[in-house]
Amino acid sequence: MIEGHGADRIPLAIGVTSHRNIPAAEITAIRSRVRDCLARLARQYPELPLTVVSALAQGGDQLVAEEALAAGARLVAVLPMDRAQYAQDFLDPADHARFDALCARAEIIELPRIAGNSLDDADKAPTGAERDRHYAQAGVYISSHCHVLLAIWDGKASPRLGGTAQTVEYHLFGTRPASAERRRTRSGYAPLNTDIERLCYHIVSSREGADGAPAAPLRALDTFWRVGDRATPGTEPMPEPFRAAFANMTEFNADWDKYRAEIDAKTALRFAHTAGTATPPNMIHTLFQAADWLAIHFQRRVYFAMRAIYTVAALMGVAFMCYADFPAQDYMIFVFLALFAFGGGMSLLARRRGWHRKYLDYRALAEGLRVQSYWRRAGLSVTADSEFAHDNFLQKQDIELGWIRNAMRSAGLEAELARAPRDPHALARVIDEWIGQPGGSGQWNYYERRAAQRARLHHVTETLVDISLWLGIAISIFLAVFVLHLSQDTKTALVAIMASMSIVAAVREAYAYRKADKELIKQYRFMCRIYANARTALDRAKSPAEQREILRALGEAALAEHAEWTLMHRERPLEHARI
C-alpha cells in the first residue's frame, strides 16, 4: 500500500494512454502487469508519492485508474473537454458508471475548448474530428506532465489523431500530433534530444476486431521500458539515467523533510509580509520556497568549504616555504601535512554530502520555478498550452538534471488543480515583483546589486595580485641593491615575504576563478540590461496581451541565462587536489 499522497512533495507522476478495445481475454493479465508496475515503482521510490494522470477513457485508462486507487495512489483525471460533454463518449452504461465512480475519487482537470472547435450536437460522437483534436490535446497534456508514460498499446503506428499510438510517438520523440494545440518552441519543433528524457513503460496488448494482433515481433502481454527507439524488457531495471533522476527527486524530498520547519517558518514570514498583495501559495510557490531555501543553505556550506580549503591551501604554501627556507623550522612539514589532511577531509566531506551539486541543482530548480510562477500568475499559462519553463530549460545538461524538469512538471500539474480565480491586478503585480526598479525590489535590482558586489570582490583580487607583484619587484630591487650589506637571515626573510605574498595572491585568484567572478559580472550586467529593456518595453506596451508576450520573452532569457550559470559552475567542482 502506498501511504499518503504528499501534496507538499515531488510525486512520481505516471501518465496513462491505452486502447479502448482491449480483448476480454487479456484484461486480467494486463491488470496484473499494471499492478506489478505500480508496486515496483512504489518499492523503489517510497519517498515519491505515486500520482496517476489519466483521461479515464473506457478500456485501459479506467483499468489503470482502478488499480492505482486500489494501490493507494492519487488519481488525477485530465478530461479532454468539460465533463458533461466528455461523458457522451461513454455509450455503454457500465462504462459510464465506471467513469462517474472514478471521477468521484479523482481530482479533475477539464481542458478548455480548442479555439474554433464547436463540439456542437452534430459532432458529439466519439469519432468526431473535433473531438479527436481534444483527445490529442489531452494526450499531449498528460505526456507533458508525467515522468513515466504507461502505455497499453499494440505497438502499431496509427494516423488517428489523439490515439494511443500518436500519444506514445509524441512522448518518445516529441512529434506533435497534427492539429494538437501545443507551443513547444518558437520554431514549432520539439527539442532534438527529447528522446533521452522521456520514459515509457509499454504493456503490449491486442485489440478486438480484425487484424487486432500486436505488431510483429511483439507478443501480447510482454512489457518493455522504452526510451526513443531503444527498448529493454520490462522485467529488467529501469534505464539507469532515469533511476538517477528519480533518486535526485527522492533526495530533494528528503532534504525538504529534514529542514521543513525552517522552510515553513521562512515561507510563513514572507507570505505575512505580502498578505493582500500576492497570490496565495500554490504548489509552484511552495516548491519554489523550498528549493530557494535549500539552495541558499547548501550555498553557504559550499562557500564555507571553499573558504576553508583555499585558506588551508595558502597556509600550506607558507608552511612548505618555511620548511624549505628555514632549517630551524623542520616541524613545519608536519604542519603542512596536517593542513593537507584537513583540506582533503573538508573536500571529501563536501563531495560525499553533495553540497556543490545540491546547491547548483536546487538553485536551478528555484529559478525555473520562479519563471514558471510568474508566467502563471501573469496569465501566460493556460491549460491548452502545456508548455512551461520545464520544456526547454537545462537542455544542454546531463539527463540527471531531468529531475528538475520533472519537479516543474509536477508543480504545474498541482497548480492547475489548485487554480484560483483570476486576479485582475495580477499582471501589474507580477511586473512590479519580478522586474521591479533599480534600488528597489525585483530581479532588476538583484542583478544590479550582485554585479556591483562581484565587481568589488574582483577589484580586491586584482588589487591583491598587483600588491604582490609590485612588492615582489620592490623586494627584488632592494635585494639587488643591498645584497652585499644584508645578512643571510635577512635575505631569507625577505624572500619568504615575497613568496608568501605570491602564494596568497595566487590562491585568491584561484578562488575568484572557481567562483567565476569575471564571468558572473558580465552575466549580471547583461541581465541588468535585459530587465531594464523589459521594463521599458512593458511601460510602452499598449495592451495586456503585448505585456504578456514581453514577459514570455523575459522568462525565456532568464532561463537561458541561468542554464549558462549552471553549466559554468558545474565545470568548476570543489576539489582540494586541484587547487
CORRA-V994612 format. One line per field, one symbol per residue. phi: phi as a letter, one per 20 degrees, with the letter a starting at -180 (. if undefined). psi: psi as a letter, one per 20 degrees, with the letter a starting at -180 (. if undefined). burial: I if it has 9 or more other ideal C-beta (glycine too) atoms within 8 Angstrom, else O. A space follows every 10 residues. Layout:
phi = ???
psi = ???
burial = ???
//
This chain:
phi = .eemdmfdcf ededecbafe dffgfdgfff gfffgfffff ffffcfedgf cddbemffnf gfgfffffff enfeddedef bfgffffffe fegfffffgf ffgfddeddd ffffgneele ffcefgefff fgffffffff ffgfddecee debenefbef fnfggfffgf fecmffggmf ebeebfendf gfdgfededc dddfcecfof leffffefcg nfcbecclee ccgffefggg gfffffffff ffgfffffdg ffffffffff fffdgnccfg gdffffffff ffffffgfff ffffffffff ffffffffff ffffddgfdf fffffgffff ffffffffff ffemgfffgf fffffffffg fgffgfffnf ecgfdffcgf fcelfeefgg fgffffffff fffffffdge gfefdfffff gfffemcfnd dnfgfgffff ffffffffff ffffffffff fffffffgff fdgfddffff ffffffffff ffffffffff ffffelggff gffffffgff fffffffffe gebgffffff ffffffffff ffffgfffff ecfecffdf
psi = ppoqhmhkqp ropoqpqqqh lpqhiigghg gghggggghg hhghmhinpp ppoqikqqch ghgggghghh ijrqpoooph aqggghhihn hphghggggg ghhhjrpppo qrpppiphla hikiqhjqhh hhhhhggggg gggijrhpoo ooqijqqpip pjrgghgggg ghijopppip opogrhiiqq qikhhiippp ooopqrqqaq ljqrpqkqpp iqqqppocip pqqiirqqpg hhggghhhgg gghghgghkg ggghghghgg hhhjpiiqpq pahggghggg ggghggghgh gghggggggh ghgghggggh ggghiohikh ihhhgghggg ggghgggggg ghikgggggg ghgggghghg ggghgghijh oqhhnjpahi gjpkiirqhh ihhghghhgg ghgghhhkpr qpoijgghgg gggggbqpic arhghghggh ggghggghhg ghgggggggh gggghggghh gjhiiqrhhg gggghggggg hhgggggghh ghghilgghh gggghghghg hghggghhhi qiqhghghhg hghgghgggg ghgggggghh imroohij.
burial = OIOOOOOOII IIIIIIIIII IIIOOIIOOI IOIIIOIIIO IIOIIOOIII IIIIIIIIII IIIIIIIIIO IOIIIIIIII IOIOIIIOII OOOOIIOIII OIIOOIOIIO IOOIOOIOIO OOIIOOOIOI IIIIIIIIII IIIIIIIIII IIIIOOOOOO IIIIIIIIII IIIIOIIOOI IIOIIOOOOI IOOIIIIIII IIIIIIIOOO OIOIOOOIOI IIIIIIIIOO OOOIOOOIIO IIIIIIOIII IIIIIIOOIO OOIOOIIOOI IOOOOOOIIO OIIIIIIIII IIIIIOIIIO IIOOIIIIII OIIIIIIIII IIIOOIOOOO OIIOIIOOII OIIIOIIIII IOOOIIOIII IIIIIIIIII IIIIIIIIII IOIIIIOIII IOIIOOIOII IIIIIIIIII IIIIIIIOOO OOIOOIIOII IIIIIIIOOO OIIIIOIIOI IOOIIOIIOI IOOIIOIIIO IIOOIIOIIO OOOOOIOOOO IIOIIIIIII IIIIIOIIII IIIIIIIOOI IOIIIIIIOI IIOIIOIIOO IOOOOIIIOI IIIIIIIIIO IIIIIIIIII OIOIOIOOI
//
